[in-house]
Amino acid sequence: MLELFLFTLGTSSLLIAYILYGLATRRGLVAPNRASWLIWSATTTTEALTYNAVNQGAAQNVVFLISSIACIAVTLS
């Protein structure tokens, strides 16, 4: 039960943070640094892949996958 709560909290916090960052970027309140986000995208994707390789089938892989996809989306935008 605690694991499900923490998983839901982590995933929803991650999604809310990226949504708020995206809204702030569209409004011009934030100017993303492409080089910084490229580094974050590469490291987050590497982390997601290695975590998945070590912990296959774990629900936590979803958190890393979402973070990796969000980082790549910010970099490309």
mmJSON file of the N, C-alpha and C atoms, coordinates in Angstrom:
{"data_MODEL":{"atom_site":{
"group_PDB":["ATOM","ATOM","ATOM","ATOM","ATOM","ATOM","ATOM","ATOM","ATOM","ATOM","ATOM","ATOM","ATOM","ATOM","ATOM","ATOM","ATOM","ATOM","ATOM","ATOM","ATOM","ATOM","ATOM","ATOM","ATOM","ATOM","ATOM","ATOM","ATOM","ATOM","ATOM","ATOM","ATOM","ATOM","ATOM","ATOM","ATOM","ATOM","ATOM","ATOM","ATOM","ATOM","ATOM","ATOM","ATOM","ATOM","ATOM","ATOM","ATOM","ATOM","ATOM","ATOM","ATOM","ATOM","ATOM","ATOM","ATOM","ATOM","ATOM","ATOM","ATOM","ATOM","ATOM","ATOM","ATOM","ATOM","ATOM","ATOM","ATOM","ATOM","ATOM","ATOM","ATOM","ATOM","ATOM","ATOM","ATOM","ATOM","ATOM","ATOM","ATOM","ATOM","ATOM","ATOM","ATOM","ATOM","ATOM","ATOM","ATOM","ATOM","ATOM","ATOM","ATOM","ATOM","ATOM","ATOM","ATOM","ATOM","ATOM","ATOM","ATOM","ATOM","ATOM","ATOM","ATOM","ATOM","ATOM","ATOM","ATOM","ATOM","ATOM","ATOM","ATOM","ATOM","ATOM","ATOM","ATOM","ATOM","ATOM","ATOM","ATOM","ATOM","ATOM","ATOM","ATOM","ATOM","ATOM","ATOM","ATOM","ATOM","ATOM","ATOM","ATOM","ATOM","ATOM","ATOM","ATOM","ATOM","ATOM","ATOM","ATOM","ATOM","ATOM","ATOM","ATOM","ATOM","ATOM","ATOM","ATOM","ATOM","ATOM","ATOM","ATOM","ATOM","ATOM","ATOM","ATOM","ATOM","ATOM","ATOM","ATOM","ATOM","ATOM","ATOM","ATOM","ATOM","ATOM","ATOM","ATOM","ATOM","ATOM","ATOM","ATOM","ATOM","ATOM","ATOM","ATOM","ATOM","ATOM","ATOM","ATOM","ATOM","ATOM","ATOM","ATOM","ATOM","ATOM","ATOM","ATOM","ATOM","ATOM","ATOM","ATOM","ATOM","ATOM","ATOM","ATOM","ATOM","ATOM","ATOM","ATOM","ATOM","ATOM","ATOM","ATOM","ATOM","ATOM","ATOM","ATOM","ATOM","ATOM","ATOM","ATOM","ATOM","ATOM","ATOM","ATOM","ATOM","ATOM","ATOM","ATOM","ATOM","ATOM","ATOM","ATOM","ATOM","ATOM","ATOM","ATOM","ATOM","ATOM"],
"id":[1,2,3,4,5,6,7,8,9,10,11,12,13,14,15,16,17,18,19,20,21,22,23,24,25,26,27,28,29,30,31,32,33,34,35,36,37,38,39,40,41,42,43,44,45,46,47,48,49,50,51,52,53,54,55,56,57,58,59,60,61,62,63,64,65,66,67,68,69,70,71,72,73,74,75,76,77,78,79,80,81,82,83,84,85,86,87,88,89,90,91,92,93,94,95,96,97,98,99,100,101,102,103,104,105,106,107,108,109,110,111,112,113,114,115,116,117,118,119,120,121,122,123,124,125,126,127,128,129,130,131,132,133,134,135,136,137,138,139,140,141,142,143,144,145,146,147,148,149,150,151,152,153,154,155,156,157,158,159,160,161,162,163,164,165,166,167,168,169,170,171,172,173,174,175,176,177,178,179,180,181,182,183,184,185,186,187,188,189,190,191,192,193,194,195,196,197,198,199,200,201,202,203,204,205,206,207,208,209,210,211,212,213,214,215,216,217,218,219,220,221,222,223,224,225,226,227,228,229,230,231],
"type_symbol":["N","C","C","N","C","C","N","C","C","N","C","C","N","C","C","N","C","C","N","C","C","N","C","C","N","C","C","N","C","C","N","C","C","N","C","C","N","C","C","N","C","C","N","C","C","N","C","C","N","C","C","N","C","C","N","C","C","N","C","C","N","C","C","N","C","C","N","C","C","N","C","C","N","C","C","N","C","C","N","C","C","N","C","C","N","C","C","N","C","C","N","C","C","N","C","C","N","C","C","N","C","C","N","C","C","N","C","C","N","C","C","N","C","C","N","C","C","N","C","C","N","C","C","N","C","C","N","C","C","N","C","C","N","C","C","N","C","C","N","C","C","N","C","C","N","C","C","N","C","C","N","C","C","N","C","C","N","C","C","N","C","C","N","C","C","N","C","C","N","C","C","N","C","C","N","C","C","N","C","C","N","C","C","N","C","C","N","C","C","N","C","C","N","C","C","N","C","C","N","C","C","N","C","C","N","C","C","N","C","C","N","C","C","N","C","C","N","C","C","N","C","C","N","C","C","N","C","C","N","C","C"],
"label_atom_id":["N","CA","C","N","CA","C","N","CA","C","N","CA","C","N","CA","C","N","CA","C","N","CA","C","N","CA","C","N","CA","C","N","CA","C","N","CA","C","N","CA","C","N","CA","C","N","CA","C","N","CA","C","N","CA","C","N","CA","C","N","CA","C","N","CA","C","N","CA","C","N","CA","C","N","CA","C","N","CA","C","N","CA","C","N","CA","C","N","CA","C","N","CA","C","N","CA","C","N","CA","C","N","CA","C","N","CA","C","N","CA","C","N","CA","C","N","CA","C","N","CA","C","N","CA","C","N","CA","C","N","CA","C","N","CA","C","N","CA","C","N","CA","C","N","CA","C","N","CA","C","N","CA","C","N","CA","C","N","CA","C","N","CA","C","N","CA","C","N","CA","C","N","CA","C","N","CA","C","N","CA","C","N","CA","C","N","CA","C","N","CA","C","N","CA","C","N","CA","C","N","CA","C","N","CA","C","N","CA","C","N","CA","C","N","CA","C","N","CA","C","N","CA","C","N","CA","C","N","CA","C","N","CA","C","N","CA","C","N","CA","C","N","CA","C","N","CA","C","N","CA","C","N","CA","C","N","CA","C","N","CA","C","N","CA","C","N","CA","C"],
"label_alt_id":[null,null,null,null,null,null,null,null,null,null,null,null,null,null,null,null,null,null,null,null,null,null,null,null,null,null,null,null,null,null,null,null,null,null,null,null,null,null,null,null,null,null,null,null,null,null,null,null,null,null,null,null,null,null,null,null,null,null,null,null,null,null,null,null,null,null,null,null,null,null,null,null,null,null,null,null,null,null,null,null,null,null,null,null,null,null,null,null,null,null,null,null,null,null,null,null,null,null,null,null,null,null,null,null,null,null,null,null,null,null,null,null,null,null,null,null,null,null,null,null,null,null,null,null,null,null,null,null,null,null,null,null,null,null,null,null,null,null,null,null,null,null,null,null,null,null,null,null,null,null,null,null,null,null,null,null,null,null,null,null,null,null,null,null,null,null,null,null,null,null,null,null,null,null,null,null,null,null,null,null,null,null,null,null,null,null,null,null,null,null,null,null,null,null,null,null,null,null,null,null,null,null,null,null,null,null,null,null,null,null,null,null,null,null,null,null,null,null,null,null,null,null,null,null,null,null,null,null,null,null,null],
"label_comp_id":["MET","MET","MET","LEU","LEU","LEU","GLU","GLU","GLU","LEU","LEU","LEU","PHE","PHE","PHE","LEU","LEU","LEU","PHE","PHE","PHE","THR","THR","THR","LEU","LEU","LEU","GLY","GLY","GLY","THR","THR","THR","SER","SER","SER","SER","SER","SER","LEU","LEU","LEU","LEU","LEU","LEU","ILE","ILE","ILE","ALA","ALA","ALA","TYR","TYR","TYR","ILE","ILE","ILE","LEU","LEU","LEU","TYR","TYR","TYR","GLY","GLY","GLY","LEU","LEU","LEU","ALA","ALA","ALA","THR","THR","THR","ARG","ARG","ARG","ARG","ARG","ARG","GLY","GLY","GLY","LEU","LEU","LEU","VAL","VAL","VAL","ALA","ALA","ALA","PRO","PRO","PRO","ASN","ASN","ASN","ARG","ARG","ARG","ALA","ALA","ALA","SER","SER","SER","TRP","TRP","TRP","LEU","LEU","LEU","ILE","ILE","ILE","TRP","TRP","TRP","SER","SER","SER","ALA","ALA","ALA","THR","THR","THR","THR","THR","THR","THR","THR","THR","THR","THR","THR","GLU","GLU","GLU","ALA","ALA","ALA","LEU","LEU","LEU","THR","THR","THR","TYR","TYR","TYR","ASN","ASN","ASN","ALA","ALA","ALA","VAL","VAL","VAL","ASN","ASN","ASN","GLN","GLN","GLN","GLY","GLY","GLY","ALA","ALA","ALA","ALA","ALA","ALA","GLN","GLN","GLN","ASN","ASN","ASN","VAL","VAL","VAL","VAL","VAL","VAL","PHE","PHE","PHE","LEU","LEU","LEU","ILE","ILE","ILE","SER","SER","SER","SER","SER","SER","ILE","ILE","ILE","ALA","ALA","ALA","CYS","CYS","CYS","ILE","ILE","ILE","ALA","ALA","ALA","VAL","VAL","VAL","THR","THR","THR","LEU","LEU","LEU","SER","SER","SER"],
"label_asym_id":["A","A","A","A","A","A","A","A","A","A","A","A","A","A","A","A","A","A","A","A","A","A","A","A","A","A","A","A","A","A","A","A","A","A","A","A","A","A","A","A","A","A","A","A","A","A","A","A","A","A","A","A","A","A","A","A","A","A","A","A","A","A","A","A","A","A","A","A","A","A","A","A","A","A","A","A","A","A","A","A","A","A","A","A","A","A","A","A","A","A","A","A","A","A","A","A","A","A","A","A","A","A","A","A","A","A","A","A","A","A","A","A","A","A","A","A","A","A","A","A","A","A","A","A","A","A","A","A","A","A","A","A","A","A","A","A","A","A","A","A","A","A","A","A","A","A","A","A","A","A","A","A","A","A","A","A","A","A","A","A","A","A","A","A","A","A","A","A","A","A","A","A","A","A","A","A","A","A","A","A","A","A","A","A","A","A","A","A","A","A","A","A","A","A","A","A","A","A","A","A","A","A","A","A","A","A","A","A","A","A","A","A","A","A","A","A","A","A","A","A","A","A","A","A","A","A","A","A","A","A","A"],
"label_entity_id":["1","1","1","1","1","1","1","1","1","1","1","1","1","1","1","1","1","1","1","1","1","1","1","1","1","1","1","1","1","1","1","1","1","1","1","1","1","1","1","1","1","1","1","1","1","1","1","1","1","1","1","1","1","1","1","1","1","1","1","1","1","1","1","1","1","1","1","1","1","1","1","1","1","1","1","1","1","1","1","1","1","1","1","1","1","1","1","1","1","1","1","1","1","1","1","1","1","1","1","1","1","1","1","1","1","1","1","1","1","1","1","1","1","1","1","1","1","1","1","1","1","1","1","1","1","1","1","1","1","1","1","1","1","1","1","1","1","1","1","1","1","1","1","1","1","1","1","1","1","1","1","1","1","1","1","1","1","1","1","1","1","1","1","1","1","1","1","1","1","1","1","1","1","1","1","1","1","1","1","1","1","1","1","1","1","1","1","1","1","1","1","1","1","1","1","1","1","1","1","1","1","1","1","1","1","1","1","1","1","1","1","1","1","1","1","1","1","1","1","1","1","1","1","1","1","1","1","1","1","1","1"],
"label_seq_id":[1,1,1,2,2,2,3,3,3,4,4,4,5,5,5,6,6,6,7,7,7,8,8,8,9,9,9,10,10,10,11,11,11,12,12,12,13,13,13,14,14,14,15,15,15,16,16,16,17,17,17,18,18,18,19,19,19,20,20,20,21,21,21,22,22,22,23,23,23,24,24,24,25,25,25,26,26,26,27,27,27,28,28,28,29,29,29,30,30,30,31,31,31,32,32,32,33,33,33,34,34,34,35,35,35,36,36,36,37,37,37,38,38,38,39,39,39,40,40,40,41,41,41,42,42,42,43,43,43,44,44,44,45,45,45,46,46,46,47,47,47,48,48,48,49,49,49,50,50,50,51,51,51,52,52,52,53,53,53,54,54,54,55,55,55,56,56,56,57,57,57,58,58,58,59,59,59,60,60,60,61,61,61,62,62,62,63,63,63,64,64,64,65,65,65,66,66,66,67,67,67,68,68,68,69,69,69,70,70,70,71,71,71,72,72,72,73,73,73,74,74,74,75,75,75,76,76,76,77,77,77],
"pdbx_PDB_ins_code":[null,null,null,null,null,null,null,null,null,null,null,null,null,null,null,null,null,null,null,null,null,null,null,null,null,null,null,null,null,null,null,null,null,null,null,null,null,null,null,null,null,null,null,null,null,null,null,null,null,null,null,null,null,null,null,null,null,null,null,null,null,null,null,null,null,null,null,null,null,null,null,null,null,null,null,null,null,null,null,null,null,null,null,null,null,null,null,null,null,null,null,null,null,null,null,null,null,null,null,null,null,null,null,null,null,null,null,null,null,null,null,null,null,null,null,null,null,null,null,null,null,null,null,null,null,null,null,null,null,null,null,null,null,null,null,null,null,null,null,null,null,null,null,null,null,null,null,null,null,null,null,null,null,null,null,null,null,null,null,null,null,null,null,null,null,null,null,null,null,null,null,null,null,null,null,null,null,null,null,null,null,null,null,null,null,null,null,null,null,null,null,null,null,null,null,null,null,null,null,null,null,null,null,null,null,null,null,null,null,null,null,null,null,null,null,null,null,null,null,null,null,null,null,null,null,null,null,null,null,null,null],
"Cartn_x":[0.816,0.0,0.864,1.891,2.798,3.542,3.948,4.663,3.791,2.522,1.604,1.43,1.309,1.177,2.416,3.591,4.831,5.01,4.641,4.71,3.784,2.56,1.597,2.062,2.576,3.084,4.259,5.182,6.344,5.974,5.119,4.718,3.917,2.979,2.16,2.993,3.922,4.796,5.655,6.156,6.974,6.169,4.978,4.141,3.728,3.351,2.946,4.12,5.31,6.481,6.773,6.716,6.98,5.873,4.639,3.534,3.707,4.02,4.239,5.434,6.488,7.661,7.296,6.527,6.095,5.234,4.325,3.483,4.322,5.282,6.151,7.005,7.42,8.201,7.355,6.121,5.232,4.907,4.825,4.524,5.755,6.916,8.142,8.762,8.299,8.846,10.158,10.371,11.562,12.151,13.461,14.149,15.068,14.618,15.426,16.778,17.792,19.115,19.208,19.336,19.331,20.459,21.638,22.769,22.516,21.981,21.676,20.631,19.564,18.506,18.975,19.911,20.472,21.256,22.003,22.746,21.774,20.732,19.734,19.038,18.733,18.064,18.942,20.211,21.133,21.313,21.5,21.723,20.457,19.313,18.06,17.718,17.952,17.7,18.641,19.904,20.865,20.446,20.021,19.564,18.335,17.404,16.189,16.528,17.43,17.802,18.547,19.462,20.211,19.32,18.425,17.51,16.6,16.134,15.29,16.05,17.328,18.13,18.337,18.482,18.724,17.423,16.358,15.078,13.965,14.079,13.084,11.719,10.709,9.349,8.935,9.835,9.494,8.648,7.676,6.791,7.55,8.633,9.401,10.017,10.138,10.676,9.844,8.558,7.657,8.069,8.469,8.878,10.088,11.086,12.27,11.946,11.067,10.678,9.958,9.025,8.308,9.277,10.19,11.167,12.048,12.463,13.308,12.561,11.337,10.54,10.285,10.007,9.769,11.018,12.171,13.422,13.704,13.471,13.687,12.707,11.461,10.461,10.87,11.363,11.8,12.994,13.906,15.083,14.673,13.757,13.338,12.485,11.769,10.919,11.753],
"Cartn_y":[-1.191,0.0,1.26,1.282,2.424,2.588,1.468,1.529,2.135,1.762,2.317,3.813,4.231,5.661,6.426,5.906,6.581,6.612,5.524,5.476,6.527,6.61,7.582,9.005,9.233,10.553,10.959,10.044,10.342,10.619,9.796,9.963,11.246,11.505,12.71,13.975,13.953,15.099,15.389,14.34,14.476,15.097,14.594,15.114,16.558,16.867,18.235,19.201,18.802,19.66,19.96,18.944,19.176,19.995,19.811,20.61,22.081,22.325,23.702,24.342,23.579,24.097,24.415,23.548,23.79,25.03,25.229,26.426,27.695,27.631,28.78,29.091,28.053,28.254,28.916,28.457,29.042,30.502,30.852,32.234,33.13,32.544,33.325,33.625,32.956,33.174,32.429,31.397,30.56,30.403,30.49,30.261,29.053,27.884,26.675,26.764,26.261,26.184,24.843,24.885,23.645,22.698,23.233,22.376,21.663,22.389,21.804,20.698,20.972,19.98,18.786,19.002,17.883,16.963,17.555,16.756,16.003,16.699,16.044,14.908,15.131,14.089,12.847,13.07,11.941,11.174,11.907,11.217,10.531,11.174,10.566,9.332,9.393,8.229,7.09,7.403,6.377,5.765,6.605,6.123,5.229,5.637,4.837,3.48,3.464,2.2,1.272,1.829,0.973,0.496,1.348,0.921,-0.191,-0.053,-1.09,-2.401,-2.312,-3.521,-4.259,-3.515,-4.113,-4.562,-3.792,-4.053,-4.28,-5.32,-5.579,-5.862,-5.218,-5.447,-4.626,-3.802,-2.991,-1.798,-1.459,-0.335,0.993,1.07,2.305,2.674,1.711,1.999,3.049,3.102,4.063,5.489,5.724,7.06,7.517,6.666,7.013,7.193,6.373,6.476,7.8,8.166,9.437,10.616,10.564,11.631,11.741,10.615,10.615,11.212,10.799,11.317,12.814,13.249,14.671,15.502,15.001,15.713,15.85,14.785,14.826,15.798,15.811,16.74,18.195,18.495,19.862,20.229,19.299,19.56,19.847,19.066,19.249,20.494,20.879,22.06,23.313],
"Cartn_z":[0.0,0.0,0.0,0.841,0.896,-0.422,-1.027,-2.304,-3.391,-3.429,-4.423,-4.211,-2.968,-2.66,-3.118,-2.791,-3.169,-4.681,-5.346,-6.807,-7.42,-6.926,-7.436,-7.148,-5.965,-5.594,-6.479,-6.686,-7.521,-8.962,-9.524,-10.915,-11.113,-10.234,-10.382,-10.147,-9.212,-8.975,-10.201,-10.801,-11.999,-13.139,-13.378,-14.453,-14.199,-12.979,-12.637,-12.833,-12.433,-12.569,-14.038,-14.885,-16.307,-16.953,-16.55,-17.087,-16.693,-15.436,-14.992,-15.696,-15.895,-16.612,-18.055,-18.678,-20.055,-20.172,-19.23,-19.232,-19.025,-18.124,-17.877,-19.109,-19.818,-21.04,-22.119,-22.283,-23.298,-22.996,-21.739,-21.351,-21.401,-21.63,-21.7,-20.353,-19.313,-17.977,-17.764,-18.576,-18.466,-19.863,-19.963,-21.235,-21.065,-21.538,-21.358,-22.082,-21.449,-22.058,-22.784,-24.105,-24.903,-24.528,-24.283,-23.927,-22.601,-21.647,-20.347,-20.476,-21.235,-21.4,-22.229,-23.145,-23.906,-22.971,-22.065,-21.083,-20.184,-19.69,-18.841,-19.585,-20.859,-21.654,-21.776,-22.078,-22.234,-20.923,-19.832,-18.554,-18.045,-18.227,-17.765,-18.584,-19.887,-20.738,-20.374,-20.131,-19.713,-18.38,-17.454,-16.147,-16.301,-17.152,-17.366,-17.969,-18.932,-19.567,-18.615,-17.832,-16.9,-15.755,-15.282,-14.219,-14.715,-15.958,-16.538,-16.714,-17.072,-17.255,-15.933,-14.843,-13.54,-12.882,-13.048,-12.374,-13.397,-14.158,-15.193,-14.578,-15.163,-14.71,-13.511,-12.974,-11.809,-12.236,-11.435,-11.757,-11.756,-11.015,-10.946,-12.291,-13.189,-14.515,-15.224,-14.932,-15.569,-15.213,-13.974,-13.543,-14.349,-14.491,-15.257,-16.743,-17.269,-18.67,-18.94,-18.095,-18.25,-18.169,-17.224,-17.073,-18.299,-18.837,-20.03,-21.219,-21.423,-22.542,-22.382,-21.162,-20.909,-21.158,-20.744,-20.986,-22.482,-23.211,-24.659,-25.307,-24.838,-25.392,-25.147,-23.951,-23.658,-24.537,-24.715,-25.553,-26.989,-27.522,-28.905,-29.11,-28.074,-28.222,-28.074],
"occupancy":[1.0,1.0,1.0,1.0,1.0,1.0,1.0,1.0,1.0,1.0,1.0,1.0,1.0,1.0,1.0,1.0,1.0,1.0,1.0,1.0,1.0,1.0,1.0,1.0,1.0,1.0,1.0,1.0,1.0,1.0,1.0,1.0,1.0,1.0,1.0,1.0,1.0,1.0,1.0,1.0,1.0,1.0,1.0,1.0,1.0,1.0,1.0,1.0,1.0,1.0,1.0,1.0,1.0,1.0,1.0,1.0,1.0,1.0,1.0,1.0,1.0,1.0,1.0,1.0,1.0,1.0,1.0,1.0,1.0,1.0,1.0,1.0,1.0,1.0,1.0,1.0,1.0,1.0,1.0,1.0,1.0,1.0,1.0,1.0,1.0,1.0,1.0,1.0,1.0,1.0,1.0,1.0,1.0,1.0,1.0,1.0,1.0,1.0,1.0,1.0,1.0,1.0,1.0,1.0,1.0,1.0,1.0,1.0,1.0,1.0,1.0,1.0,1.0,1.0,1.0,1.0,1.0,1.0,1.0,1.0,1.0,1.0,1.0,1.0,1.0,1.0,1.0,1.0,1.0,1.0,1.0,1.0,1.0,1.0,1.0,1.0,1.0,1.0,1.0,1.0,1.0,1.0,1.0,1.0,1.0,1.0,1.0,1.0,1.0,1.0,1.0,1.0,1.0,1.0,1.0,1.0,1.0,1.0,1.0,1.0,1.0,1.0,1.0,1.0,1.0,1.0,1.0,1.0,1.0,1.0,1.0,1.0,1.0,1.0,1.0,1.0,1.0,1.0,1.0,1.0,1.0,1.0,1.0,1.0,1.0,1.0,1.0,1.0,1.0,1.0,1.0,1.0,1.0,1.0,1.0,1.0,1.0,1.0,1.0,1.0,1.0,1.0,1.0,1.0,1.0,1.0,1.0,1.0,1.0,1.0,1.0,1.0,1.0,1.0,1.0,1.0,1.0,1.0,1.0,1.0,1.0,1.0,1.0,1.0,1.0,1.0,1.0,1.0,1.0,1.0,1.0],
"B_iso_or_equiv":[0.0,0.0,0.0,0.0,0.0,0.0,0.0,0.0,0.0,0.0,0.0,0.0,0.0,0.0,0.0,0.0,0.0,0.0,0.0,0.0,0.0,0.0,0.0,0.0,0.0,0.0,0.0,0.0,0.0,0.0,0.0,0.0,0.0,0.0,0.0,0.0,0.0,0.0,0.0,0.0,0.0,0.0,0.0,0.0,0.0,0.0,0.0,0.0,0.0,0.0,0.0,0.0,0.0,0.0,0.0,0.0,0.0,0.0,0.0,0.0,0.0,0.0,0.0,0.0,0.0,0.0,0.0,0.0,0.0,0.0,0.0,0.0,0.0,0.0,0.0,0.0,0.0,0.0,0.0,0.0,0.0,0.0,0.0,0.0,0.0,0.0,0.0,0.0,0.0,0.0,0.0,0.0,0.0,0.0,0.0,0.0,0.0,0.0,0.0,0.0,0.0,0.0,0.0,0.0,0.0,0.0,0.0,0.0,0.0,0.0,0.0,0.0,0.0,0.0,0.0,0.0,0.0,0.0,0.0,0.0,0.0,0.0,0.0,0.0,0.0,0.0,0.0,0.0,0.0,0.0,0.0,0.0,0.0,0.0,0.0,0.0,0.0,0.0,0.0,0.0,0.0,0.0,0.0,0.0,0.0,0.0,0.0,0.0,0.0,0.0,0.0,0.0,0.0,0.0,0.0,0.0,0.0,0.0,0.0,0.0,0.0,0.0,0.0,0.0,0.0,0.0,0.0,0.0,0.0,0.0,0.0,0.0,0.0,0.0,0.0,0.0,0.0,0.0,0.0,0.0,0.0,0.0,0.0,0.0,0.0,0.0,0.0,0.0,0.0,0.0,0.0,0.0,0.0,0.0,0.0,0.0,0.0,0.0,0.0,0.0,0.0,0.0,0.0,0.0,0.0,0.0,0.0,0.0,0.0,0.0,0.0,0.0,0.0,0.0,0.0,0.0,0.0,0.0,0.0,0.0,0.0,0.0,0.0,0.0,0.0,0.0,0.0,0.0,0.0,0.0,0.0],
"pdbx_formal_charge":[null,null,null,null,null,null,null,null,null,null,null,null,null,null,null,null,null,null,null,null,null,null,null,null,null,null,null,null,null,null,null,null,null,null,null,null,null,null,null,null,null,null,null,null,null,null,null,null,null,null,null,null,null,null,null,null,null,null,null,null,null,null,null,null,null,null,null,null,null,null,null,null,null,null,null,null,null,null,null,null,null,null,null,null,null,null,null,null,null,null,null,null,null,null,null,null,null,null,null,null,null,null,null,null,null,null,null,null,null,null,null,null,null,null,null,null,null,null,null,null,null,null,null,null,null,null,null,null,null,null,null,null,null,null,null,null,null,null,null,null,null,null,null,null,null,null,null,null,null,null,null,null,null,null,null,null,null,null,null,null,null,null,null,null,null,null,null,null,null,null,null,null,null,null,null,null,null,null,null,null,null,null,null,null,null,null,null,null,null,null,null,null,null,null,null,null,null,null,null,null,null,null,null,null,null,null,null,null,null,null,null,null,null,null,null,null,null,null,null,null,null,null,null,null,null,null,null,null,null,null,null],
"auth_seq_id":[1,1,1,2,2,2,3,3,3,4,4,4,5,5,5,6,6,6,7,7,7,8,8,8,9,9,9,10,10,10,11,11,11,12,12,12,13,13,13,14,14,14,15,15,15,16,16,16,17,17,17,18,18,18,19,19,19,20,20,20,21,21,21,22,22,22,23,23,23,24,24,24,25,25,25,26,26,26,27,27,27,28,28,28,29,29,29,30,30,30,31,31,31,32,32,32,33,33,33,34,34,34,35,35,35,36,36,36,37,37,37,38,38,38,39,39,39,40,40,40,41,41,41,42,42,42,43,43,43,44,44,44,45,45,45,46,46,46,47,47,47,48,48,48,49,49,49,50,50,50,51,51,51,52,52,52,53,53,53,54,54,54,55,55,55,56,56,56,57,57,57,58,58,58,59,59,59,60,60,60,61,61,61,62,62,62,63,63,63,64,64,64,65,65,65,66,66,66,67,67,67,68,68,68,69,69,69,70,70,70,71,71,71,72,72,72,73,73,73,74,74,74,75,75,75,76,76,76,77,77,77],
"auth_comp_id":["MET","MET","MET","LEU","LEU","LEU","GLU","GLU","GLU","LEU","LEU","LEU","PHE","PHE","PHE","LEU","LEU","LEU","PHE","PHE","PHE","THR","THR","THR","LEU","LEU","LEU","GLY","GLY","GLY","THR","THR","THR","SER","SER","SER","SER","SER","SER","LEU","LEU","LEU","LEU","LEU","LEU","ILE","ILE","ILE","ALA","ALA","ALA","TYR","TYR","TYR","ILE","ILE","ILE","LEU","LEU","LEU","TYR","TYR","TYR","GLY","GLY","GLY","LEU","LEU","LEU","ALA","ALA","ALA","THR","THR","THR","ARG","ARG","ARG","ARG","ARG","ARG","GLY","GLY","GLY","LEU","LEU","LEU","VAL","VAL","VAL","ALA","ALA","ALA","PRO","PRO","PRO","ASN","ASN","ASN","ARG","ARG","ARG","ALA","ALA","ALA","SER","SER","SER","TRP","TRP","TRP","LEU","LEU","LEU","ILE","ILE","ILE","TRP","TRP","TRP","SER","SER","SER","ALA","ALA","ALA","THR","THR","THR","THR","THR","THR","THR","THR","THR","THR","THR","THR","GLU","GLU","GLU","ALA","ALA","ALA","LEU","LEU","LEU","THR","THR","THR","TYR","TYR","TYR","ASN","ASN","ASN","ALA","ALA","ALA","VAL","VAL","VAL","ASN","ASN","ASN","GLN","GLN","GLN","GLY","GLY","GLY","ALA","ALA","ALA","ALA","ALA","ALA","GLN","GLN","GLN","ASN","ASN","ASN","VAL","VAL","VAL","VAL","VAL","VAL","PHE","PHE","PHE","LEU","LEU","LEU","ILE","ILE","ILE","SER","SER","SER","SER","SER","SER","ILE","ILE","ILE","ALA","ALA","ALA","CYS","CYS","CYS","ILE","ILE","ILE","ALA","ALA","ALA","VAL","VAL","VAL","THR","THR","THR","LEU","LEU","LEU","SER","SER","SER"],
"auth_asym_id":["A","A","A","A","A","A","A","A","A","A","A","A","A","A","A","A","A","A","A","A","A","A","A","A","A","A","A","A","A","A","A","A","A","A","A","A","A","A","A","A","A","A","A","A","A","A","A","A","A","A","A","A","A","A","A","A","A","A","A","A","A","A","A","A","A","A","A","A","A","A","A","A","A","A","A","A","A","A","A","A","A","A","A","A","A","A","A","A","A","A","A","A","A","A","A","A","A","A","A","A","A","A","A","A","A","A","A","A","A","A","A","A","A","A","A","A","A","A","A","A","A","A","A","A","A","A","A","A","A","A","A","A","A","A","A","A","A","A","A","A","A","A","A","A","A","A","A","A","A","A","A","A","A","A","A","A","A","A","A","A","A","A","A","A","A","A","A","A","A","A","A","A","A","A","A","A","A","A","A","A","A","A","A","A","A","A","A","A","A","A","A","A","A","A","A","A","A","A","A","A","A","A","A","A","A","A","A","A","A","A","A","A","A","A","A","A","A","A","A","A","A","A","A","A","A","A","A","A","A","A","A"],
"auth_atom_id":["N","CA","C","N","CA","C","N","CA","C","N","CA","C","N","CA","C","N","CA","C","N","CA","C","N","CA","C","N","CA","C","N","CA","C","N","CA","C","N","CA","C","N","CA","C","N","CA","C","N","CA","C","N","CA","C","N","CA","C","N","CA","C","N","CA","C","N","CA","C","N","CA","C","N","CA","C","N","CA","C","N","CA","C","N","CA","C","N","CA","C","N","CA","C","N","CA","C","N","CA","C","N","CA","C","N","CA","C","N","CA","C","N","CA","C","N","CA","C","N","CA","C","N","CA","C","N","CA","C","N","CA","C","N","CA","C","N","CA","C","N","CA","C","N","CA","C","N","CA","C","N","CA","C","N","CA","C","N","CA","C","N","CA","C","N","CA","C","N","CA","C","N","CA","C","N","CA","C","N","CA","C","N","CA","C","N","CA","C","N","CA","C","N","CA","C","N","CA","C","N","CA","C","N","CA","C","N","CA","C","N","CA","C","N","CA","C","N","CA","C","N","CA","C","N","CA","C","N","CA","C","N","CA","C","N","CA","C","N","CA","C","N","CA","C","N","CA","C","N","CA","C","N","CA","C","N","CA","C","N","CA","C","N","CA","C","N","CA","C"],
"pdbx_PDB_model_num":[1,1,1,1,1,1,1,1,1,1,1,1,1,1,1,1,1,1,1,1,1,1,1,1,1,1,1,1,1,1,1,1,1,1,1,1,1,1,1,1,1,1,1,1,1,1,1,1,1,1,1,1,1,1,1,1,1,1,1,1,1,1,1,1,1,1,1,1,1,1,1,1,1,1,1,1,1,1,1,1,1,1,1,1,1,1,1,1,1,1,1,1,1,1,1,1,1,1,1,1,1,1,1,1,1,1,1,1,1,1,1,1,1,1,1,1,1,1,1,1,1,1,1,1,1,1,1,1,1,1,1,1,1,1,1,1,1,1,1,1,1,1,1,1,1,1,1,1,1,1,1,1,1,1,1,1,1,1,1,1,1,1,1,1,1,1,1,1,1,1,1,1,1,1,1,1,1,1,1,1,1,1,1,1,1,1,1,1,1,1,1,1,1,1,1,1,1,1,1,1,1,1,1,1,1,1,1,1,1,1,1,1,1,1,1,1,1,1,1,1,1,1,1,1,1,1,1,1,1,1,1]
}}}
